[in-house]
Structures are given as C-alpha cells and as structure tokens.
C-alpha cells in the first residue's frame, strides 16, 4: 500500500517514542512512502528541539540525519507548486489548520495516497473529513 506519512509519525522511525513500535509494524506493510516538501525541515526541527531539551545526544542526532538522508532517496516527495498552495489555502479556510498542517494535508491529497498516517490530533481530525483512509499513531 502507498501511504502519505506526516512528519509527526515519520519521526517515530528514528526516535523511540510513544507509537514507534506501531509505526514500525505499519512501515513493513507499505510499498511506498510519500512525504510533503516540508518534511526535511520539520524532521530536522524535531531533532534540534530534542537536542536543546537534552532528550537526544549529538551522536544520535547525527545518526538520525544520516539514516533519514538515506531513506529520503526512496520516498516519493510531493512537489511544491501552485496546486499545493491553492489546495493549502482551501484547507486553511475549510478546517482552520495551521500552515504546516495545511501543507501536509494538501500534499497528502495531491499525492493520491491510499492512506494518511499522522500523530498530530488536529491534522488527523481534518484528514478524516477529506481522506478515504487515515490512521493516528
């Protein structure tokens, strides 16, 4: 199955946290992973935040960045274009999502993936209204 993975869930592949085991099981069942054009920025932001908070060591951060860079070559990445921006504006107006969540949901819709996976409650609630399959981890 092809799935769009929001960064809030993708981070669970690299950092042990609630839902990491469930996400790992899900990953094994997927034939293709699609991400948004902001995933790189969001993932690195999550790493930096954990470093600042002392929840992650520098050596672990370097390993995560290396693993993610390797994995990223195999992900489908939704292109940033006018269609994404227009869909994002529609999503913001319809569901009052924050900008980054609207970009994620817009990218998921454009990707035509069979499933959206997220660990963000607001994004999940909005996605349930417009996606045929959603999963909260």
C-alpha positions in Angstrom: 0.0 0.0 0.0 1.1 3.6 -0.7 0.9 5.9 2.2 1.4 9.6 2.9 3.4 9.9 6.1 3.2 13.1 8.1 6.5 14.1 9.9 4.9 13.7 13.3 4.7 10.0 12.6 7.8 9.6 10.4 10.0 10.8 13.3 8.9 7.7 15.2 11.1 5.7 12.8 14.2 7.4 14.0 13.4 8.4 17.6 11.9 6.0 20.2 8.7 7.5 21.5 5.1 6.6 22.0 3.8 4.8 18.9 7.3 3.9 17.5 6.6 0.2 17.7 3.2 0.5 16.0 4.7 2.7 13.3 7.5 0.2 12.7 4.9 -2.5 12.1 2.9 -0.3 9.7 6.1 0.6 7.7 6.7 -3.1 7.0 3.3 -3.3 5.3 3.9 -0.3 3.0 5.0 -0.5 -0.6 5.6 3.2 -1.0 6.0 6.2 1.4 5.1 9.7 0.2 6.0 12.8 2.2 5.5 16.6 1.8 8.1 19.1 0.6 8.4 20.4 4.2 9.3 17.0 5.8 13.1 17.6 5.6 12.7 20.9 7.5 10.2 19.5 10.1 12.3 16.4 10.8 15.5 18.5 11.3 13.5 20.9 13.6 12.3 17.9 15.7 15.9 16.8 16.0 17.2 20.2 17.0 14.4 20.6 19.6 15.3 17.3 21.2 18.9 18.3 21.3 18.1 21.6 23.0 15.9 19.8 25.5 18.6 17.2 26.2 16.4 14.4 25.1 18.8 13.5 22.3 22.6 13.2 22.2 24.6 14.8 19.4 25.8 11.4 18.2 22.2 10.1 18.0 21.2 13.2 16.0 24.0 12.6 13.5 22.9 9.0 13.1 19.3 10.1 12.6 20.2 12.7 10.0 22.3 10.1 8.1 19.5 7.4 8.2 16.9 10.0 7.2 19.0 11.2 4.3 19.4 7.6 3.1 15.7 6.9 3.4 14.6 10.1 1.8 16.0 9.0 -1.5 13.4 6.3 -1.5 10.4 8.5 -0.5 8.0 10.0 -3.0 8.1 13.7 -2.4 5.1 15.9 -3.3 6.3 18.8 -5.4 5.9 22.4 -4.1 3.9 24.1 -6.8 0.8 26.3 -7.4 -1.5 23.3 -6.9 -0.1 22.7 -3.5 -0.5 26.3 -2.5 -4.1 26.5 -3.8 -5.1 23.3 -2.0 -3.4 24.6 1.1 -5.4 27.8 1.1 -8.6 25.8 0.6 -7.7 23.5 3.6 -6.9 26.5 5.8 -10.2 28.1 5.0 -12.2 24.9 5.4 -10.6 23.5 8.5 -8.7 26.3 10.2 -5.5 24.3 10.3 -2.1 25.8 11.0 0.0 26.4 7.9 2.3 23.4 8.2 -0.6 21.1 8.9 -2.4 22.5 5.9 0.6 21.9 3.7 0.8 18.3 5.0 -2.9 17.6 4.3 -2.7 19.3 0.9 0.3 17.2 0.0 -1.5 14.1 1.1 -4.5 14.9 -1.1 -2.4 15.7 -4.1 -0.3 12.6 -3.7 -3.4 10.5 -4.1 -2.1 8.0 -1.5 -4.4 5.4 -0.1 -3.7 6.3 3.5 -2.6 9.3 5.5 -0.6 8.5 8.7 -0.2 11.2 11.4 0.5 11.6 15.1 -1.0 15.1 15.1 -4.5 15.2 16.5 -5.7 18.3 14.7 -4.3 17.1 11.4 -5.9 13.7 11.9 -9.4 15.2 12.6 -9.2 17.3 9.5 -7.9 14.5 7.4 -10.7 12.2 8.4 -13.1 14.6 6.7 -11.3 14.6 3.3 -9.2 11.4 3.0 -10.7 7.9 2.5 -8.2 6.3 5.0 -6.4 7.9 7.9 -4.5 6.4 10.7 -3.5 8.1 14.0 -0.4 6.7 15.7 
